[in-house]
Amino acid sequence: MNYFIQFLTYFRIILAPIIFLTITVLNFYGLALILFLLASASDYWDGQLARRYDLESEIGAILDPVADKILITFVIIGLCIELSSPFIGFFGGLILVREFWVGALRDLNARNKNSDATKVSSMAKIKTTIQFITFCSFLAGLYLNNMLLIFLSNFLLFLAFLITCQTGIMYTQASFKK
């Protein structure tokens, strides 16, 4: 079971560039949406199974958020290119900056034996869920050729940005609390 859980994490990492190519090169938006849904489901199931079977590991705790970051990086860049959207580029870029910042905080906290400060919180799980819903919405809009859905996805992206910033602030405060 442990290998299957690890496979689910690696699955997201492998799917990320494939999703990028299906969006930008192949223009197979339906396939990109299906692959992204599978990747999103793998994020849920690897954590769920690890907790259920008490197979949580240090490597899993490190790789799971990294796999999420890799996935959203490829999707943000792919959507930005495909939709020629400065809005997605700007707010997606800010989301990625937060992701890199929190990664740096995790490294700092690991070195200072303060890993609990950046342990994945329930708010961070909500953040990831909102991000995944947002990108599914963009991909569905592309697949259905529905500009209204793409327009509404921009509001979801802004909401994802706000929640992403909030969790980044929470982790920063916890990391530098004396």
C-alpha positions as CSV (number, residue, x, y, z in Angstrom):
1,M,0.0,0.0,0.0
2,N,2.9,2.3,0.8
3,Y,4.2,2.1,-2.8
4,F,0.7,2.9,-4.2
5,I,0.5,6.0,-2.0
6,Q,3.9,7.1,-3.2
7,F,2.8,6.4,-6.8
8,L,-0.2,8.7,-6.4
9,T,2.2,11.6,-5.5
10,Y,4.5,10.8,-8.4
11,F,1.5,10.5,-10.6
12,R,0.8,14.2,-10.1
13,I,4.3,15.1,-10.9
14,I,4.3,13.1,-14.1
15,L,0.9,14.4,-15.2
16,A,1.8,18.0,-14.8
17,P,3.9,18.5,-18.0
18,I,1.5,16.2,-19.9
19,I,-1.4,18.5,-18.9
20,F,0.6,21.5,-20.0
21,L,1.2,19.9,-23.4
22,T,-2.5,18.9,-23.8
23,I,-3.4,22.5,-23.1
24,T,-0.8,24.4,-25.1
25,V,0.4,22.2,-27.9
26,L,-2.4,19.7,-28.6
27,N,-5.4,21.8,-27.6
28,F,-7.1,18.7,-26.2
29,Y,-8.9,20.6,-23.4
30,G,-11.2,17.7,-22.5
31,L,-8.2,15.4,-22.0
32,A,-6.4,18.1,-20.0
33,L,-9.5,18.4,-17.8
34,I,-9.8,14.7,-17.3
35,L,-6.0,14.4,-16.5
36,F,-6.3,17.3,-14.1
37,L,-9.3,15.8,-12.4
38,L,-7.3,12.5,-12.0
39,A,-4.3,14.5,-10.6
40,S,-6.6,16.3,-8.2
41,A,-8.2,13.0,-7.0
42,S,-4.7,11.5,-6.5
43,D,-3.9,14.4,-4.1
44,Y,-7.0,13.6,-2.1
45,W,-6.4,9.8,-2.1
46,D,-2.7,9.7,-1.3
47,G,-3.3,11.7,1.9
48,Q,-6.5,9.8,2.8
49,L,-4.9,6.4,2.3
50,A,-1.7,7.4,4.2
51,R,-3.8,8.5,7.2
52,R,-6.2,5.5,7.1
53,Y,-3.4,2.9,7.0
54,D,-1.0,4.9,9.2
55,L,1.5,5.1,6.4
56,E,2.3,8.8,6.7
57,S,6.0,9.3,6.1
58,E,8.5,12.1,6.1
59,I,9.1,11.8,2.4
60,G,5.4,11.8,1.7
61,A,5.0,15.0,3.9
62,I,7.7,16.6,1.8
63,L,6.7,15.4,-1.7
64,D,3.0,15.9,-1.5
65,P,3.0,19.7,-1.3
66,V,5.9,19.7,-3.9
67,A,3.8,17.6,-6.3
68,D,0.9,20.1,-5.8
69,K,3.2,23.0,-6.6
70,I,4.6,21.3,-9.7
71,L,1.0,20.6,-10.9
72,I,-0.3,24.1,-10.4
73,T,2.8,25.7,-11.9
74,F,2.4,23.8,-15.2
75,V,-1.4,24.5,-15.2
76,I,-1.0,28.2,-14.5
77,I,1.7,28.6,-17.2
78,G,-0.4,26.5,-19.7
79,L,-3.6,28.5,-19.1
80,C,-1.7,31.8,-19.2
81,I,-0.2,30.9,-22.6
82,E,-3.3,29.4,-24.0
83,L,-5.6,32.2,-23.0
84,S,-3.0,35.0,-23.5
85,S,-4.1,36.3,-20.1
86,P,-2.2,38.9,-18.1
87,F,-4.7,38.4,-15.3
88,I,-3.9,34.7,-15.0
89,G,-0.2,35.5,-15.4
90,F,-0.3,38.1,-12.6
91,F,-2.4,36.4,-10.0
92,G,-1.1,32.9,-11.0
93,G,2.4,34.3,-10.6
94,L,1.5,35.7,-7.1
95,I,0.1,32.3,-6.1
96,L,3.4,30.7,-7.3
97,V,5.5,33.2,-5.3
98,R,3.5,32.2,-2.2
99,E,4.1,28.5,-2.9
100,F,7.9,29.1,-3.3
101,W,7.9,31.3,-0.1
102,V,6.2,28.6,1.9
103,G,8.6,26.0,0.5
104,A,11.5,28.2,1.8
105,L,9.8,28.6,5.1
106,R,9.4,24.8,5.4
107,D,13.1,24.4,4.7
108,L,14.0,27.1,7.2
109,N,11.7,25.5,9.8
110,A,13.2,22.0,9.2
111,R,16.7,23.3,9.8
112,N,15.5,25.1,13.0
113,K,13.6,22.1,14.2
114,N,10.3,24.0,14.0
115,S,8.5,22.0,11.3
116,D,5.2,22.3,13.1
117,A,5.1,25.9,12.1
118,T,4.6,25.0,8.5
119,K,2.8,21.7,8.9
120,V,-0.1,21.5,6.3
121,S,-3.1,23.1,7.9
122,S,-6.8,22.6,7.2
123,M,-6.9,26.1,5.6
124,A,-4.0,25.0,3.3
125,K,-6.1,22.0,2.2
126,I,-9.0,24.4,1.5
127,K,-6.6,26.6,-0.5
128,T,-5.5,23.6,-2.6
129,T,-9.1,22.6,-3.2
130,I,-10.1,26.1,-4.3
131,Q,-7.1,26.2,-6.6
132,F,-8.0,22.8,-8.1
133,I,-11.7,23.9,-8.6
134,T,-10.5,27.1,-10.2
135,F,-8.2,25.3,-12.7
136,C,-10.9,22.7,-13.5
137,S,-13.3,25.7,-14.2
138,F,-10.8,27.2,-16.6
139,L,-10.2,23.9,-18.4
140,A,-14.0,23.2,-18.6
141,G,-14.4,26.7,-20.1
142,L,-11.8,25.9,-22.7
143,Y,-13.3,22.5,-23.4
144,L,-16.8,23.9,-23.8
145,N,-15.6,27.0,-25.6
146,N,-17.6,29.0,-23.0
147,M,-16.1,32.4,-22.4
148,L,-18.6,33.1,-19.6
149,L,-17.2,30.2,-17.7
150,I,-13.7,31.4,-18.3
151,F,-14.7,34.9,-17.2
152,L,-16.2,33.5,-14.0
153,S,-13.1,31.4,-13.5
154,N,-11.2,34.6,-13.1
155,F,-13.2,35.4,-10.0
156,L,-12.4,31.9,-8.6
157,L,-8.7,32.6,-9.4
158,F,-8.9,35.9,-7.4
159,L,-10.6,34.0,-4.5
160,A,-7.8,31.3,-4.7
161,F,-5.3,34.1,-4.6
162,L,-6.8,35.6,-1.5
163,I,-6.9,32.3,0.4
164,T,-3.4,31.5,-0.8
165,C,-2.1,34.8,0.6
166,Q,-4.0,34.1,3.9
167,T,-2.3,30.8,4.3
168,G,1.1,32.2,3.4
169,I,0.6,34.9,6.1
170,M,-0.4,32.2,8.6
171,Y,2.7,30.2,7.9
172,T,5.0,33.2,8.0
173,Q,3.6,34.3,11.3
174,A,4.0,30.9,12.8
175,S,7.5,30.6,11.5
176,F,8.7,33.8,13.0
177,K,6.8,33.7,16.2
178,K,9.2,34.1,19.1
